[in-house]
Amino acid sequence: MAKLVVKGAMLSCSMGQAPAQLTILPVNCVSGDDAPAANIQDMQPNVNIAPFGMCISMSNPQVASATAAAQGVLTPQPCVPMTTAPWTPGSSTVTIAGQPAVSDSCTLVCQWGGQIQVQFAGQTDIEVD
């Protein structure tokens, strides 16, 4: 079974070069293992989703520009997450603040082509479908 994702969960992006920690604002009012729990709408860049170090995606205009200036040599640039759609698929049985809960099997897509995944849910006790 998948684990419920809570504040402090560790995330990774397929186009980023460093992990990032998930931030959950206390407005959800539901905690799992003494930390605010995430729902699928907790996907706001620089609010919930922190930068992943340097970005290597050529879909990122900053990376494309820097790479072109370096005559085609891939030139990573600082990550600026561009998440515009909710976490998927979300829990089928647990809701948080009226939205499906996020489990450690959910993913989030960055507009620059990265796939964001949960590496550690932030807790180990609570399971969700």
Secondary structure as GFF3:
##gff-version 3
##sequence-region A 1 129
A	DSSP	beta_strand	2	3	.	.	.	ID=ss1
A	DSSP	beta_strand	10	13	.	.	.	ID=ss2
A	DSSP	beta_strand	20	21	.	.	.	ID=ss3
A	DSSP	three_ten_helix	26	28	.	.	.	ID=ss4
A	DSSP	beta_strand	31	32	.	.	.	ID=ss5
A	DSSP	beta_strand	35	36	.	.	.	ID=ss6
A	DSSP	beta_strand	54	55	.	.	.	ID=ss7
A	DSSP	alpha_helix	61	69	.	.	.	ID=ss8
A	DSSP	beta_strand	77	78	.	.	.	ID=ss9
A	DSSP	beta_strand	95	96	.	.	.	ID=ss10
A	DSSP	beta_strand	99	100	.	.	.	ID=ss11
A	DSSP	beta_strand	107	109	.	.	.	ID=ss12
A	DSSP	beta_strand	115	120	.	.	.	ID=ss13
A	DSSP	beta_strand	127	128	.	.	.	ID=ss14
###
